[in-house]
Amino acid sequence: MRLDVVTIFPEYLEPLNVSLVGKARARGQLDVRIHDLRDWAHDKHNTVDDTPYGGGPGMVMKPEPWGEALDSVIASGEGRPTLVVPTPSGKPFTQQLAVELSEKPWLVFTPARYEGIDRRVIEEYGDRLDVREVSIGDYVLAGGEAPVLVMVEAIARLLPGVLGNAESHRDDSFAPGAMADLLEGPVYTKPPEWRGRGIPDVLVSGHHGKIARWRRDEAFRRTVVNRPDLIERTDPAAFDKKDREMLSILGWGPGPDGRFGRVAPDVEE
């Protein structure tokens, strides 16, 4: 997979040289190319921003440097890349989207600064490329470089051969089809006792069926506390008999439409 990032802060992307992504680059599984947007600015100050039309605070990134930069990057490869635009106003970045993007041969990221990129740039390339405007959460950062790091790591670890164990990502929280979209439960390793705390007996029982059930039950416990919306939107057909029993223990039950929600406690008269 080829990844290009156009940014005014190339040094911000140094973490792409370490950990799983860095190793994947070293093995040739990822071809990552970082480009300084200011290389396509032509005044003595290398200006890439200007005041917004219509007034208002902040500055807007100019279309000319972005257009020249993207034209140059696109012309340097074969085929058409998918353009990924980090922005708080984009669609949520999910594990499902990470899987989808991991299947693309070439991604180009456009992390912006200031108030964002002149809209005409997105419209221009949207006419000829697959453009994805993506948000990593309901908050605003100083720029798009941090979201690029998040997305690249989420995508890269899904590529064949990047993880040491090819099965590692299959039961991830939010993995498509994994455990009915439940959060992953707690995990443990050696030693068997630490600071007076042991591990659940079932994990050393050797009974794979019971271990699998325990892990699923723990996933339900964590999900109802931290992300109850995941259960509320899950197709009830994804829950087996044991799932339903656990949900009942946790205070959940099916509503009129069959989907599960919290059951209101009985009120004594």
C-alpha positions, 0 to 999 in steps of 0.5 A, a space after each residue: 500500500 502507498 500512503 502520501 501525506 501533504 502537510 505543513 508540519 512534516 516533522 509531526 509525522 515522525 511517529 510513522 517511523 516507529 512501532 508497527 507502522 515503522 516496521 511495515 515501512 522497513 519491510 516494504 509493506 507500506 510505502 509512506 511519502 511525506 510532502 511539505 505543502 510549502 514546497 508548492 508556495 511561490 512567494 518569499 514567505 511560502 504562504 499557504 493561507 489567507 483571510 476568509 471571504 465573508 470575514 470571521 476569525 482565523 485563516 483559510 488554506 489557499 487552493 493554489 498550493 494544495 492544487 499544485 501539491 495534489 496534482 504533483 502527488 497524483 501524477 507520481 503514481 499509477 491509477 487514482 488514489 483515495 483522498 482522505 481529508 481529516 476534518 471535524 465535520 467529516 463522517 466518523 472514522 470507524 473500524 469498518 471504514 479502517 477495513 475499507 480503506 485498508 483494501 485501497 492500494 493508495 491513500 493520500 491524506 490532506 491534514 489541514 491547519 487553521 480553519 481548513 482548506 478552501 472548499 474548492 479544493 475538495 470539490 475539484 478533486 471530488 469530481 475525479 477521485 474518491 474523496 473521504 472527509 473523515 472525523 476521528 471524534 467530536 472535538 477540534 484539534 489544532 490540525 489534521 496531523 494527529 488524525 492522520 497518525 490515528 488513521 494510518 495506524 488503524 489501517 496499517 495494522 489490518 494489512 496482511 503481514 503487519 501484525 505478528 499474529 494474523 488473527 490478532 485484529 479479528 476480535 478487536 472492539 468494533 471489528 466488523 462482525 466481531 462479537 456483535 459490535 461489543 467492546 473487547 473485555 479485560 485481558 490478563 497475562 503472567 504472573 498469576 498473582 500480582 499485588 494480591 490480585 489473581 486472575 479469573 479461574 476460568 482462564 486457567 481451566 483449559 475449557 475453551 468453551 467456558 473461556 469463550 463464554 466468559 470473554 463474551 460476558 465480560 464484553 457485555 459488561 464493559 459495553 453496557 457501561 461504556 458504550 450502551 449505544 452499541 447494544 441498542 443498535 445491534 440486530 437482536 438476531 446477533 444475540 444467542 440464548 446465553 447473550 440474552 441471559 447475560 443482558 437480562 442479568 445486566 438489566 437489559 431486555 427487548 423492547 417493542 421493536 425487539 431491540 435491547 435496551 435498559 429495563 426500567 426498574 419496577 416501582 413499588 406502590 
